[in-house]
Amino acid sequence: MRQPAFFIPHGAGPCFFMEWTRGPADTWARTEAFLRGLVAGLAERPRAILVVSGHWEAPVFTVGSGARPQLIFDYYGFPEHTYALTFPAPGSPELATRVRALLDQAGLASDEDRERGWDHGVFVPLKLVTPEANIPVVQLSLQASLDPALHLAAGRALAPLRDEGVLIVGSGMSWHNMRGFSPAYTQASAEFDAWLSAAVQHPAALARWIEAPNGRLAHPREEHLAPIFVVAGAAKGEPARAVFRDTVMDVVVSAYQFGEPQALAA
């Protein structure tokens, strides 16, 4: 089966693995339920997962090529036990090599990092998506310019992976204004979300996100939106749709699926 690709919200730090006290206790419950059902809802279990997280930027697209990546606890001020979380999924040096080969074929500069671990944009959601930690995971960085066209091109280059059993996941947040989680931003977030839900159908429109209603308000810096460009590029024009939406901490947050599972010719 051809795998779809997803842009998912990865929450706030280790929010799914602690008692949430910064709002209602069930603030992240619906997001958690969505993530837990992601792989279970696929037509075919992926052989590997390639994750583009909003928490890794590099001068060129850089792929983590370690066989057993450690975890990077890049969040602050959370309960002590959240710094002892584990996610022992294997890496895949073979997939990392394939990723670099595809980027090279597209004329896109790349590098690899054998030592870097997985940031919380990878291991926090994937602890829910694959709790058994038995699907190999590889992380790809953003390119530091965050240029939408460049990231769309990277996604197009990586599209063949979907026919090779690889699930491509962009991990970020559809709304990521750290000072903008309050009732004062509910309407603004809904307007941006409505625009984003239409724009995912048209990568050229998605690339002009800065012109969207409340675009820069939604993303004062766009690193948490940029993974969606890679995912949209990997869809190569296949249909995209919102598959999850919730109001979290008073703002609208969504997840998107790009492409539908398709049986491949024998």
Order of alpha helices (4+ residues) and beta strands (2+ residues): beta-alpha-beta-beta-alpha-beta-alpha-beta-alpha-beta-alpha-alpha-alpha-alpha-beta-beta
